[in-house]
Amino acid sequence: MSESVPSGTAPPSLKLLSVTTGILVALLATGAFALSFDALNHLAKENGVAAGLTWVWPLVLDGAIVVFSLSALRASLHRESIRYPMTLVVIATATSVIFNVAHAPEGLLAHAMAAMPPLFLFLAFELLMRQLRSEATRSSRVVCLGELEKEIAAMSAKANRLANHVQRLEDQRDDLKAEVKSGKSASVRELLDRANVAKQDKIKARRDKVSELLQENHSPREIADALGVSTKTVKRDMEELKAA
């Protein structure tokens, strides 16, 4: 029997493939960066850059490709426009290619070889960014799926509670019907009279409380808050008390 893969997770083989591919792409980008770095470093030495700062020139130029690519990745993950950071990536890559070619010896083959490192740095890093974007998107979907499953479980539990409540109400209805048919329950008129008496008792008790609070110089608003009723109800009770 084959083992089942948990919902929302990748099989171990695919996960290993993703990790291996990411490492190889990163190594390719590192190699391209090293070759371009060496050429630009020599170019800086040959064109008057201070000896202690020649390493900064290739780091700034090729490092810009990495930084701008990361900025494009961040914009993509936040569903923002990547036009500006990608334009910067292309400009930085083209500039690096131009200076690498300028450092190369004369000849088409030498120029082509010099252009390859910054180009492959750009391509390798863009491929790495796409893989990272894909992994981040898939992880986000897994989290959303887990939250959705929790919401479904909570809604299912709530639906079960409602179903049980409905069933109890139906049982009470059936019991009431049985009592009516057997003649054991009070008539509808008697039930209405009881409800009306209970309502009048409740109103009288409330008005007694209103009268008591008025004597203590409480405002209608304060009385309404104390009794948990509306100010309109309190004012109506006050009119009835005056009329009495």
N, C-alpha and C positions, 0 to 999 in steps of 0.2 A: 504494500500500500504506500503510495507516494505521500510525502508530508505536505500539508497545506501551507500556503504562504499567507501570513496575516494580511488583512485588508489594508491597502494603502502603503505597503512596504514592498521594496524591490527584492527579487530573488538574490541570494548571496552571490551567484555567478555574475549577475548584472552589476551588482554593487562593486565587486572586485574589478570588473572590466572598467567601470567608471573611474575608480581610484587609479588603476594602472594607466589608463589613457591620460588622466589629468597629470600624473607624475611625468609621463613621457613628453607631453606637450610643454610642461614647465621646463623640463630639461632642454628641449629644443629651443625654447625662448631664451633660456640662459646661455646656451651656446651661441646663438645669433647675437645676443647682447654683447658677449665677450669679444667676438670677432669685430663687431662694429665699434666697440669701445676701444679696442687696440688701434684700429685705423684712425679714429677721430683723435685719440690721444697723441699719436704721432703727428697728425696734422696740426694740432694745437702747438706742439713743440716747434714745428717748422715755421710757424707763423707768429712768433713773438709772444705767446702766452707764457707767463712766469712759470718756471720749472716746477714750483710747488703746487701750481693750480691747473696743470694740464689735464689732470684726471677729472676736474670739475666740468670741463667742456663736454666730453662724451656723456657724462652722467646727466647733465642738464638736458642735452638733446635727445638721447635715447630714453632717459628716464621720463621725459615728457610723454613719450608714446605710452609708457606704462600708466602714468598718472591720468592721462586723458582717457585711456581705455577704462580704467577703474571708475572714472567719473561717468562715462557712458553707461557702464554696468549699473551703477547706482541710480542713474536717471531711468533706465529701463525697468529696474525692479520697482521703482516708485511710480511707474507709468507716466513719466514725464518725457518731454521731447529730448531725443538724443542727437538732434541735428547739430547743435553747437559743439558738444564734446567730440562727436565723430569728425566734424570738420577740423578740429584741432589735432585729432589723431592723424588724419591724412596729411595736414600741413607739416606736422613734426616728422612723419615718416618720409615725406618727399624731401624735406630739408636734410635729413640724415642721409638719404640716398645720394643727394647732390654732393655733399661733403665727402662721403665715402668714395664716390667716383672721382672727385677732385684729387684725392690722395693717391689713387691707384696709378700705376705706370701707364704709359700710352698703349693703346691696343684695345680692340673690341672685347676680347676675352677677359682682359684684366678689368675693364670697366664693368662687364657683366658680373664677374666674381665679386667686385667691390659693392655692387648694388644688392647682391643677394642677402647679406646679413641683416640690414635694416628692414628689407622687405619681409624676410622670414620671421624677424622679430615681431613685426606688425601682424602677420598672418597667424603665427603661433599664439601670440597673446590674445588676439581676437577669438581664436578657437577656444582658448582656455576660458575667456570671459563668457562665451556661449555655453560652455559646459557648466560653469558656475551658475549662470543664470537659469539653466535648465534644472539643476539640482535645487536651487533656492525656490523656484516655482513649484517643483514637485513636493518639497518639504512643506511649503505653505498650503498646498492642496491637502496634504495628509493631515495637517493640523486642523484645517477647516472641516475635513471629513470627520475627524474625531469629535469636534465640537457639535457637528450636525447629528452624529450618532447619540451624543448625550442629550441634545434637545429632543430627539425623537423618543428616547427612553423616558424622559420627563413627561412629554406629552402623552405617551402611551399610559403611563401610570395615572396621569390626571384623567384620561378618558375612562380608565377602569374604575376610578373612584366615582366619576359621574354616572357610569353605567350602574354601579351598585346603588347609588342614591336614587336613580330613576326606578330601579327594581323595588327599593323599599317603598317609594311613593306608590307604585303600582300595587304592591301588596296592601298598603293602607287603603287604597281606593277599593280594592276587591273586598277587604274586610268591611268597609263602610257600606258597600253595596249589599253585602250579606246581611248586615245588621238592619238595613232599611227593609229588605225583603222579609226578614223574620219579624219585623215590628218591634225590635228591641230598642232601636235608636229613637231619639226624640224627633218630633216633627220638624220640618224646615222652619216653620213659624217660631217654634220654641227656641231653635238655635239662633235665629235672627234676634229674638227678644233678649236672649242671654248676651249675645254680642253687643247689642245696643246698650244694655245696662252696664256692661263692662266698660264700654267706651265712655258713657256718661260719668261713671265713677272715676275713670282716669282723668277726664276733663276737670271734674270737681276738685280732685286732689291737686292737679296742676294749678288751678286758679287759687286754691287756698295757699299754695306755696308762693304764687305771684303776689297775692295780697300781703303775705308775711314779709316778702322781700321789699315791696313798695314801702311798707312801714319803716323799713330799715334804710330808706332813702337810696335804694339802688336804682340805677337807670334801666330803661327797657332793654338796652343792649346787654348790660351786665346780667340782667335776669335771664335773657335768652341764652347767653353763654352758660349760665349756671344750670339751666334746665335742659339744655341740649335741643332747643327749639328755635324757630326763626323769630326775629324781632316783630314781624307782622303778626305772628300768633300771640305774642305777649301783649301787643297793643290791642288786639281783638279781645283778649281776656280782660284787659283793663277797662275797655268799654262795657263789657258785660257786668263787671263788678260795680261800675258806676251806676249802670241801669238798675242793678239789684238794690 
